């Protein structure tokens, strides 16, 4: 079949898009497009689960979400705030009494909006010590080790935006310390189970493998410890989920159900401080969309929804070569935007 260029498809409704053309444009082994237009959810997939095999990507397969996970962690925080178990301005010292003075007054909201002054990450050696498959690590204990290292680093300017995975790890540590429940259990009980996200889990997806480019071409990631970041980073970027389940999550943000979260907390999640474009796990795009992308260097995904329009979009590939794929992602995003 001839692969029509993406630009030639823009006049068509996106749910009728030739997924093969999108796949070819990205250069990835496999790809997924999921759309919601106010009436139906449509998923299209193409390509292979693993380069060099004939195992096709299937509808309902789970995809790695990378930093799209941050939105779920922030939504979890909002649920706990709604229940009165913590507040947006709860300081780090409330959960970690031994936090150094430079960080003791950092608030939960600052951690979730990347304005705490925390560095982006702990560094290679610490990450290497915390590496491992999920079944062999204790992420709760690892988060304490992570916190000890990151809080020993110099703090940046408070209030200035500095994208930080560390901030989300510490936010999760605060949540579990103040509730007495591990982050992973909290996320299951407050987000995954209530919304029916049965395909969700942490780490490499069970069926599809990610891929990374290198000197010797594109190679699959496998399913071992090297296929993802350390489990300590679960709150910052290790969720996997099927496209339809992720769309269910996006629709929860579109619907703003007051029984799930009060309107003020939906606003807290979606509206950034004046003059900024990053809220709580969401970037406000110039099109009006709330959007976040994610990659663990083996996958690339984007989730977006347009408040007030009943439109949402998910794009994903099992390929971490982000720069090569961004033009195709951008084309589809711009075609779908209201």
MOBEL-V402854 format. One line per field, one symbol per residue. ss: DSSP state (@ for helix, = for strand, . for the rest). phi: phi as a letter, one per 40 degrees, with the letter a starting at -180 (. if undefined). psi: psi as a letter, one per 40 degrees, with the letter a starting at -180 (. if undefined). A space follows every 10 residues. Layout:
BEGIN
ss = ???
phi = ???
psi = ???
END
This chain:
BEGIN
ss = .....@@@@. ...@@@..@@ @@@@@@...= ======.... ========.. .....=.... .===.@@@@@ @@@@@@@@@@ @@........ =@@@@..... @@@@..=@@@ @@........ ...@@@@@@. ...@@@..@@ @@@@@@@@@@ .......... ....@@@@@@ @@@@@@@@@. ..@@@@@@@@ @@@@@..... ==........ ==......== ....@@@... @@@@@@@.== ==@@@@@@@@ @@@@@..... ..@@@@@@@@ .......=.. ..==....== ====.....= ======.... =======... .@@@@@@@@@ @@@@@@..
phi = .cccddcccc ccdcccdccc ccdcccgcca aabbbbbgba cbbbbagbca dgbbcccbdg ccbccfcddd cccccddccc cccgcabcbc cdccbbdccc dcbdcccdcc ccbgbcgccc achcccdccc cicdcbbbcc cccccccdcc ccccccccgc cadacddccc ccccccccbg bddccdcccb bccdcgcccc abgddcbcbc abcacbgcbc cgbccccacc ddcdccibcb accccccdcc cccccfdccc acdccccdcb bcddgbbbcb gbbccccgcc aabaabgbba abbaabdgbf baabbabcac cccccddccc ccdcccdd
psi = hhhiiddeed eihdeeihdd ddddddeidi ihhhiheedi hhhhiiaidh heiehihihe iiihebeddd dddddddddd ddeeeiideh iddddgdehi ddedehiddd deeffeeiid ididddddde iiideeigdd dddddddddd eeihhahhei hhhhdddddd dddddddeee hidddddddd cdddefgeei aiahiddiii iiiadfahii daeadeeiii ddededfeii iidddddddd dddddfheed iidddddddd hiiheiehbg eihhideeih iiiihfeeih ihhiihheef hihhhiifhe gddddddddd ddddddh.
END
